[in-house]
């Protein structure tokens, strides 16, 4: 593998990771995106989304 190929591969890998992070962020209103790094490399991206409900509107709908 030549130097140029290695640099291109590294740049492509960084672009792919950045794209995956952007995808994980899309559409989240409440929650978090966690990036797990091991030995200076991104190994995992976790997305946690929380759904929040307006307590008053939920109670009004359930009352008889």
Backbone as a chain_set.jsonl record, in Angstrom:
{"seq": "XXXXXXXXXXXXXXXXXXXXXXXXXXXXXXXXXXXXXXXXXXXXXXXXXXXXXXXXXXXXXXXX", "coords": {"N": [[0.869, -1.183, 0.0], [0.674, 2.114, -0.94], [1.778, 5.388, 0.166], [-0.032, 7.433, -0.57], [-2.4, 5.979, -1.006], [-2.898, 5.008, 1.573], [-3.374, 7.411, 2.954], [-5.657, 8.281, 1.594], [-7.442, 6.199, 2.257], [-7.622, 6.577, 5.047], [-8.722, 9.173, 5.167], [-11.172, 8.623, 3.937], [-12.267, 6.855, 5.775], [-12.551, 8.535, 8.02], [-14.422, 10.331, 6.953], [-16.58, 8.566, 6.579], [-17.174, 7.862, 9.243], [-17.886, 10.377, 10.279], [-20.162, 10.809, 8.741], [-21.829, 8.734, 9.693], [-22.187, 9.594, 12.332], [-23.586, 11.969, 11.867], [-25.934, 10.882, 10.772], [-26.871, 9.502, 13.022], [-27.558, 11.655, 14.611], [-29.701, 12.819, 13.32], [-33.053, 13.734, 13.526], [-33.336, 13.429, 16.286], [-34.908, 14.636, 19.123], [-34.851, 14.652, 21.881], [-32.365, 13.2, 23.811], [-29.336, 11.287, 23.343], [-26.14, 10.976, 21.699], [-23.594, 8.761, 21.723], [-20.151, 8.347, 21.407], [-17.936, 5.809, 21.166], [-14.609, 5.241, 21.893], [-11.663, 3.445, 21.324], [-8.348, 2.834, 21.902], [-7.602, 5.151, 20.447], [-9.331, 5.034, 18.276], [-12.515, 5.21, 16.717], [-14.913, 2.999, 17.71], [-17.533, 2.415, 18.124], [-20.853, 3.692, 17.851], [-23.431, 4.967, 19.682], [-26.901, 5.505, 19.911], [-29.293, 7.082, 21.785], [-32.598, 7.62, 22.309], [-35.073, 9.624, 23.712], [-38.475, 9.607, 24.463], [-40.767, 12.045, 25.07], [-43.658, 12.923, 26.847], [-46.452, 15.036, 27.123], [-47.695, 15.508, 30.183], [-50.189, 16.554, 31.027], [-51.867, 16.486, 28.702], [-51.909, 13.751, 28.263], [-53.225, 12.827, 30.567], [-55.725, 14.062, 30.237], [-56.728, 12.753, 27.987], [-57.075, 10.175, 28.951], [-59.005, 10.359, 30.907], [-62.41, 9.777, 31.935]], "CA": [[0.0, 0.0, 0.0], [1.454, 3.339, -1.023], [1.445, 6.456, 1.108], [-1.247, 8.125, -1.017], [-3.541, 5.091, -0.773], [-3.14, 5.004, 3.016], [-3.982, 8.695, 3.318], [-7.02, 8.28, 1.055], [-8.239, 5.286, 3.078], [-7.84, 7.223, 6.348], [-9.678, 10.263, 4.944], [-12.476, 8.016, 3.658], [-12.75, 6.31, 7.04], [-12.99, 9.683, 8.821], [-15.661, 10.82, 6.335], [-17.635, 7.589, 6.869], [-17.534, 8.0, 10.657], [-18.608, 11.647, 10.409], [-21.482, 10.59, 8.147], [-22.613, 7.909, 10.621], [-22.548, 10.451, 13.464], [-24.646, 12.858, 11.375], [-27.151, 10.065, 10.662], [-27.337, 9.239, 14.387], [-28.116, 12.897, 15.161], [-30.909, 13.228, 12.605], [-34.363, 13.436, 14.079], [-33.39, 13.328, 17.75], [-35.334, 15.843, 19.833], [-34.35, 14.459, 23.247], [-31.57, 11.986, 23.881], [-27.89, 11.472, 23.256], [-25.335, 10.15, 20.807], [-22.338, 8.482, 22.418], [-19.112, 7.83, 20.523], [-17.014, 4.987, 21.944], [-13.273, 5.254, 21.297], [-10.738, 2.489, 21.925], [-7.011, 2.985, 21.318], [-7.645, 6.295, 19.518], [-10.173, 4.748, 17.116], [-13.95, 5.095, 16.967], [-15.299, 1.598, 17.561], [-18.975, 2.245, 18.293], [-21.683, 4.885, 17.993], [-24.706, 4.597, 20.298], [-27.936, 6.54, 19.875], [-30.373, 6.891, 22.761], [-33.634, 8.619, 22.082], [-36.098, 9.653, 24.746], [-39.77, 10.126, 24.038], [-41.362, 12.801, 26.172], [-45.087, 13.126, 26.689], [-47.046, 16.091, 27.936], [-48.485, 14.811, 31.205], [-51.565, 17.049, 31.048], [-52.638, 15.986, 27.567], [-52.075, 12.316, 28.465], [-54.261, 12.648, 31.579], [-57.005, 14.474, 29.673], [-57.181, 11.722, 27.056], [-57.425, 8.948, 29.656], [-60.111, 10.541, 31.852], [-63.708, 9.371, 31.388]], "C": [[0.906, 1.232, 0.0], [0.973, 4.37, -0.023], [0.145, 7.151, 0.728], [-2.491, 7.285, -0.765], [-3.9, 5.064, 0.704], [-3.804, 6.28, 3.484], [-5.417, 8.753, 2.836], [-7.926, 7.395, 1.901], [-8.581, 5.915, 4.421], [-8.859, 8.352, 6.216], [-11.075, 9.718, 4.689], [-13.088, 7.462, 4.94], [-13.276, 7.426, 7.943], [-14.304, 10.229, 8.273], [-16.824, 9.878, 6.626], [-18.111, 7.7, 8.318], [-18.329, 9.282, 10.876], [-20.017, 11.521, 9.846], [-22.372, 9.77, 9.08], [-23.044, 8.71, 11.852], [-23.678, 11.39, 13.059], [-25.966, 12.111, 11.253], [-27.732, 9.805, 12.048], [-28.001, 10.467, 15.0], [-29.442, 13.301, 14.515], [-32.165, 12.797, 13.351], [-34.44, 13.31, 15.588], [-33.84, 14.669, 18.322], [-34.816, 15.819, 21.263], [-33.553, 13.165, 23.255], [-30.088, 12.292, 23.783], [-27.303, 10.568, 22.177], [-23.989, 9.997, 21.497], [-21.36, 7.839, 21.437], [-18.092, 7.105, 21.391], [-15.687, 4.903, 21.189], [-12.391, 4.271, 22.061], [-9.414, 2.586, 21.174], [-7.016, 4.003, 20.176], [-8.472, 6.047, 18.265], [-11.633, 4.662, 17.542], [-14.338, 3.647, 16.703], [-16.808, 1.396, 17.636], [-19.646, 3.603, 18.403], [-23.022, 4.417, 18.54], [-25.659, 5.777, 20.25], [-29.014, 6.161, 20.888], [-31.375, 8.004, 22.555], [-34.684, 8.497, 23.174], [-37.371, 10.229, 24.139], [-40.402, 10.806, 25.236], [-42.818, 13.068, 25.845], [-45.547, 14.239, 27.613], [-48.0, 15.42, 28.916], [-49.943, 15.26, 31.193], [-52.386, 16.484, 29.898], [-52.859, 14.482, 27.679], [-53.181, 12.051, 29.479], [-55.637, 13.011, 31.031], [-57.568, 13.405, 28.749], [-57.658, 10.48, 27.789], [-58.59, 9.126, 30.628], [-61.443, 10.27, 31.166], [-64.683, 10.494, 31.461]], "O": [[1.792, 1.364, 0.844], [-0.103, 4.238, 0.56], [-0.687, 7.431, 1.591], [-3.525, 7.813, -0.355], [-5.08, 5.093, 1.054], [-4.703, 6.239, 4.323], [-6.301, 9.211, 3.56], [-9.047, 7.784, 2.229], [-9.715, 5.798, 4.885], [-9.756, 8.48, 7.049], [-12.059, 10.284, 5.167], [-14.292, 7.587, 5.162], [-14.33, 7.278, 8.562], [-15.206, 10.556, 9.044], [-17.936, 10.335, 6.892], [-19.311, 7.641, 8.587], [-19.336, 9.274, 11.584], [-20.963, 12.068, 10.413], [-23.552, 10.084, 9.238], [-24.15, 8.521, 12.356], [-24.624, 11.587, 13.822], [-27.015, 12.656, 11.597], [-28.947, 9.878, 12.235], [-28.909, 10.335, 15.82], [-30.219, 14.047, 15.111], [-32.307, 11.642, 13.75], [-35.529, 13.101, 16.123], [-33.237, 15.706, 18.046], [-34.392, 16.846, 21.794], [-34.024, 12.142, 22.757], [-29.64, 13.396, 24.092], [-27.883, 9.55, 21.8], [-23.327, 10.985, 21.815], [-21.711, 6.899, 20.725], [-17.458, 7.714, 22.253], [-15.644, 4.546, 20.011], [-12.375, 4.265, 23.292], [-9.372, 2.436, 19.953], [-6.501, 3.743, 19.088], [-8.33, 6.777, 17.283], [-11.95, 4.112, 18.596], [-14.121, 3.128, 15.608], [-17.314, 0.339, 17.261], [-19.089, 4.544, 18.97], [-23.679, 3.567, 17.938], [-25.269, 6.913, 20.518], [-29.569, 5.063, 20.847], [-31.035, 9.185, 22.619], [-35.124, 7.398, 23.512], [-37.337, 11.213, 23.399], [-40.552, 10.199, 26.296], [-43.166, 13.395, 24.71], [-45.08, 14.358, 28.746], [-49.001, 14.83, 28.509], [-50.842, 14.431, 31.333], [-53.513, 16.042, 30.118], [-53.892, 13.981, 27.236], [-53.993, 11.148, 29.28], [-56.617, 12.33, 31.333], [-58.778, 13.18, 28.737], [-58.556, 9.791, 27.305], [-59.117, 8.133, 31.129], [-61.591, 10.503, 29.966], [-65.833, 10.342, 31.047]]}, "num_chains": 1, "name": "protein.A"}
